Amino acid sequence: MERLITTADGSHSLMSPLFNQQYHSLQGALTESIHIYINLGLQSKIPSPHPISIFEMGFGTGLNALLAWQLAETTQTPVHYTTVEAYPITLAEARQLNYPSLTNTEDFLALHQAGWGEDIPLSPYFTFRKENRTLQELSHRRQYEVIFYDAFDPRAQPELWTTEIFTNIAAQTAPNGVLVTYSSKGIVKRALQAAGFLVTKHRGPGKKFHVLKAVKI
Ligand SMILES: C[S@@+](CC[C@H](N)C(=O)[O-])C[C@H]1O[C@@H](n2cnc3c(N)ncnc32)[C@H](O)[C@@H]1O
């Protein structure tokens, strides 16, 4: 099955046959990642008096990781980036993605070529760690200031949007740490609140009305 798709802003994404879901909004993968994870999430912690620790649920294509790496470089902010992925894409699939040309960087494939389960300093400003397991199996090693919560839709994977899941994440989130996600569904908002986050709705990218930002209180 052909997995590669082109979204409305010209950036690529993938389809998951396993979950029958696309990895990004069809209205624009790059636009979505920049709007939610970079601008609403990571940018809100920069400048930072100390290195920023990021956790991403769902490495997927690596687009969020690439954009976080770029921002770490341009702002000279040391970032430690941990991501978990249960069903990695292949290197051949990663090579098909048009992110290097859209973001003017040659660094993209380094994220996919990096080994699993070890801290890899990809630059003086960006240390990368990816874990090949499910979120439910993951034992965290650090506290995070920023969380990119990018699981497939709650209708496809309701088990990843529960109070229990967010309570585990809250336990790893630094005070005032932020979690951002594209889903603004009521069940997601309520589960985040029950886990101890202060949740606010924000304008989404393109035609998407709302996305969520949750602050650990
Ligand atoms: C919406 S996509 C992530 C998109 C990604 N952040 C990107 O920038 O391309 C969701 C990802 O979660 C992964 N996934 C699904 N179930 C998982 C689980 N239980 N634990 C960890 N990863 C999972 C999928 O394989 C997929 O790569």
The ligand as an SDF file (V2000), in Angstrom:
LIG
                    3D

 27 29  0  0  0  0  0  0  0  0999 V2000
    0.0870   11.1730   14.6810 C   0  0  0  0  0  0  0  0  0  0  0  0
    1.4280   10.0770   14.4360 S   0  0  0  0  0  0  0  0  0  0  0  0
    2.8290   10.9910   14.9970 C   0  0  0  0  0  0  0  0  0  0  0  0
    3.3300   12.0000   14.0150 C   0  0  0  0  0  0  0  0  0  0  0  0
    4.7160   12.4820   14.3610 C   0  0  0  0  0  0  0  0  0  0  0  0
    4.7580   13.2270   15.5990 N   0  0  0  0  0  0  0  0  0  0  0  0
    5.3600   13.2220   13.2230 C   0  0  0  0  0  0  0  0  0  0  0  0
    5.9120   14.3560   13.4430 O   0  0  0  0  0  0  0  0  0  0  0  0
    5.3560   12.6900   12.1260 O   0  0  0  0  0  0  0  0  0  0  0  0
    1.2370    8.9330   15.8200 C   0  0  0  0  0  0  0  0  0  0  0  0
    2.4130    7.9960   15.9890 C   0  0  0  0  0  0  0  0  0  0  0  0
    2.2300    7.2210   17.1860 O   0  0  0  0  0  0  0  0  0  0  0  0
    2.7000    5.8940   16.9350 C   0  0  0  0  0  0  0  0  0  0  0  0
    2.0480    5.0080   17.9220 N   0  0  0  0  0  0  0  0  0  0  0  0
    0.8210    4.4240   17.8460 C   0  0  0  0  0  0  0  0  0  0  0  0
    0.5420    3.7650   18.9970 N   0  0  0  0  0  0  0  0  0  0  0  0
    1.6020    3.9360   19.8120 C   0  0  0  0  0  0  0  0  0  0  0  0
    1.8930    3.5350   21.1500 C   0  0  0  0  0  0  0  0  0  0  0  0
    1.0200    2.8220   21.8800 N   0  0  0  0  0  0  0  0  0  0  0  0
    3.0740    3.9000   21.6850 N   0  0  0  0  0  0  0  0  0  0  0  0
    3.9840    4.6130   20.9560 C   0  0  0  0  0  0  0  0  0  0  0  0
    3.7580    5.0330   19.6830 N   0  0  0  0  0  0  0  0  0  0  0  0
    2.5800    4.7130   19.1190 C   0  0  0  0  0  0  0  0  0  0  0  0
    2.3260    5.6510   15.4960 C   0  0  0  0  0  0  0  0  0  0  0  0
    3.0770    4.6160   14.9280 O   0  0  0  0  0  0  0  0  0  0  0  0
    2.6030    7.0140   14.8620 C   0  0  0  0  0  0  0  0  0  0  0  0
    3.9290    7.0850   14.3970 O   0  0  0  0  0  0  0  0  0  0  0  0
  1  2  1  0
  2  3  1  0
  2 10  1  0
  3  4  1  0
  4  5  1  0
  5  6  1  0
  5  7  1  0
  7  8  2  0
  7  9  1  0
 10 11  1  0
 11 12  1  0
 11 26  1  0
 12 13  1  0
 13 14  1  0
 13 24  1  0
 14 15  1  0
 14 23  1  0
 15 16  2  0
 16 17  1  0
 17 18  1  0
 17 23  2  0
 18 19  1  0
 18 20  2  0
 20 21  1  0
 21 22  2  0
 22 23  1  0
 24 25  1  0
 24 26  1  0
 26 27  1  0
M  CHG  2   2   1   9  -1
M  END
$$$$
